[in-house]
Amino acid sequence: MNVQVCWYKKMSSENSIKSEKTPSESHAEVIVRMFPSDANPAGNVFGGEILKNIDMVAGIVAQRHSQSNAVTVSLDSVNFLKPVFVGNVLFLNARINYVHNSSMEIEVKAEAEDIVTGIRTITATAFVTFVALGKNGKPIPVPTLALKTDEDRIKFDEGKSRMERRLQNRQK
Ligand SMILES: CC(C)(COP(=O)(O)OP(=O)(O)OC[C@H]1O[C@@H](n2cnc3c(N)ncnc32)[C@H](O)[C@@H]1OP(=O)(O)O)[C@@H](O)C(=O)NCCC(=O)NCCS
């Protein structure tokens, strides 16, 4: 009986939503192998496949931070810097830069590794905006960001400027 009580307390504290979180608490890295079905006949991986994975890893960060459902509302222009080929391993690294009320800016860096040579190249970078939604499908507030490092503070300020520009360009 005592064991059950302790377990219940542990579960409820793990499930509680903090009012403030650091970027490192929601950081995510996803590693995906590229297969022929992800590419054109010459073996170049489709840009859309890379975008899908960018959206997927950014969604993990947004849901970790908000501990709620979160949907993509904006994906800034993405530049594909180097090709990704069938057989490459895609490393997607994502962190949260900025939050407002319900919105969150997530930065994603995608690198491709040639397994044979071990060489990794930066393939794409992207900024994705997610909005946290409550059970009724309406935006809900997310935890504020606890900025612990100089990098956190710089990325927060840069994210804020980008978000202001985004909202100026937003078309309803
Ligand atoms: C997310 C959604 C419910 C928000 O509805 P809305 O009427 O735009 O709500 P609001 O105007 O109150 O905006 C809510 C937040 O989203 C932000 N937002 C909305 N559109 C945005 C955009 N294009 N870029 C950046 N932020 C945006 C607002 O700034 C606001 O942020 P804040 O709460 O931090 O201040 C609605 O836009 C939606 O359902 N979009 C479709 C999402 C989707 O299906 N995505 C693809 C599949 S996951």
PDBQT file of the ligand as one rigid body, heavy atoms in Angstrom, charges set to zero:
ROOT
HETATM    1  C1  LIG A 201      -2.971  27.728 -34.119  1.00  0.00    +0.000 C 
HETATM    2  C2  LIG A 201      -4.321  28.408 -34.330  1.00  0.00    +0.000 C 
HETATM    3  C3  LIG A 201      -5.398  27.708 -33.515  1.00  0.00    +0.000 C 
HETATM    4  C4  LIG A 201      -4.154  29.831 -33.784  1.00  0.00    +0.000 C 
HETATM    5  O1  LIG A 201      -5.336  30.490 -34.063  1.00  0.00    +0.000 OA
HETATM    6  P1  LIG A 201      -5.340  32.070 -34.216  1.00  0.00    +0.000 P 
HETATM    7  O2  LIG A 201      -6.724  32.544 -34.468  1.00  0.00    +0.000 OA
HETATM    8  O3  LIG A 201      -4.281  32.460 -35.182  1.00  0.00    +0.000 OA
HETATM    9  O4  LIG A 201      -4.956  32.503 -32.744  1.00  0.00    +0.000 OA
HETATM   10  P2  LIG A 201      -4.331  33.851 -32.289  1.00  0.00    +0.000 P 
HETATM   11  O5  LIG A 201      -4.446  34.944 -33.314  1.00  0.00    +0.000 OA
HETATM   12  O6  LIG A 201      -4.893  34.083 -30.916  1.00  0.00    +0.000 OA
HETATM   13  O7  LIG A 201      -2.787  33.500 -32.157  1.00  0.00    +0.000 OA
HETATM   14  C5  LIG A 201      -2.336  32.574 -31.202  1.00  0.00    +0.000 C 
HETATM   15  C6  LIG A 201      -0.825  32.645 -31.193  1.00  0.00    +0.000 C 
HETATM   16  O8  LIG A 201      -0.328  32.182 -32.440  1.00  0.00    +0.000 OA
HETATM   17  C7  LIG A 201       0.601  33.126 -32.944  1.00  0.00    +0.000 C 
HETATM   18  N1  LIG A 201       0.576  32.994 -34.393  1.00  0.00    +0.000 N 
HETATM   19  C8  LIG A 201      -0.482  32.744 -35.167  1.00  0.00    +0.000 A 
HETATM   20  N2  LIG A 201      -0.101  32.702 -36.468  1.00  0.00    +0.000 NA
HETATM   21  C9  LIG A 201       1.221  32.920 -36.482  1.00  0.00    +0.000 A 
HETATM   22  C10 LIG A 201       2.209  32.981 -37.516  1.00  0.00    +0.000 A 
HETATM   23  N3  LIG A 201       1.903  32.834 -38.808  1.00  0.00    +0.000 N 
HETATM   24  N4  LIG A 201       3.496  33.186 -37.170  1.00  0.00    +0.000 NA
HETATM   25  C11 LIG A 201       3.847  33.337 -35.871  1.00  0.00    +0.000 A 
HETATM   26  N5  LIG A 201       2.944  33.290 -34.851  1.00  0.00    +0.000 NA
HETATM   27  C12 LIG A 201       1.662  33.104 -35.162  1.00  0.00    +0.000 A 
HETATM   28  C13 LIG A 201       0.092  34.468 -32.424  1.00  0.00    +0.000 C 
HETATM   29  O9  LIG A 201       1.080  35.466 -32.460  1.00  0.00    +0.000 OA
HETATM   30  C14 LIG A 201      -0.287  34.080 -31.010  1.00  0.00    +0.000 C 
HETATM   31  O10 LIG A 201       0.899  33.973 -30.234  1.00  0.00    +0.000 OA
HETATM   32  P3  LIG A 201       0.932  34.391 -28.657  1.00  0.00    +0.000 P 
HETATM   33  O11 LIG A 201      -0.219  33.654 -27.993  1.00  0.00    +0.000 OA
HETATM   34  O12 LIG A 201       2.250  33.863 -28.197  1.00  0.00    +0.000 OA
HETATM   35  O13 LIG A 201       0.805  35.851 -28.574  1.00  0.00    +0.000 OA
HETATM   36  C15 LIG A 201      -4.749  28.460 -35.826  1.00  0.00    +0.000 C 
HETATM   37  O14 LIG A 201      -3.905  29.400 -36.501  1.00  0.00    +0.000 OA
HETATM   38  C16 LIG A 201      -4.660  27.119 -36.478  1.00  0.00    +0.000 C 
HETATM   39  O15 LIG A 201      -5.372  26.194 -36.146  1.00  0.00    +0.000 OA
HETATM   40  N6  LIG A 201      -3.766  26.973 -37.486  1.00  0.00    +0.000 N 
HETATM   41  C17 LIG A 201      -3.561  25.723 -38.165  1.00  0.00    +0.000 C 
HETATM   42  C18 LIG A 201      -2.404  24.935 -37.521  1.00  0.00    +0.000 C 
HETATM   43  C19 LIG A 201      -2.132  23.674 -38.284  1.00  0.00    +0.000 C 
HETATM   44  O16 LIG A 201      -3.030  22.970 -38.632  1.00  0.00    +0.000 OA
HETATM   45  N7  LIG A 201      -0.828  23.416 -38.552  1.00  0.00    +0.000 N 
HETATM   46  C20 LIG A 201      -0.403  22.374 -39.425  1.00  0.00    +0.000 C 
HETATM   47  C21 LIG A 201      -0.599  21.046 -38.871  1.00  0.00    +0.000 C 
HETATM   48  S1  LIG A 201       0.216  20.824 -37.327  1.00  0.00    +0.000 SA
ENDROOT
TORSDOF 0
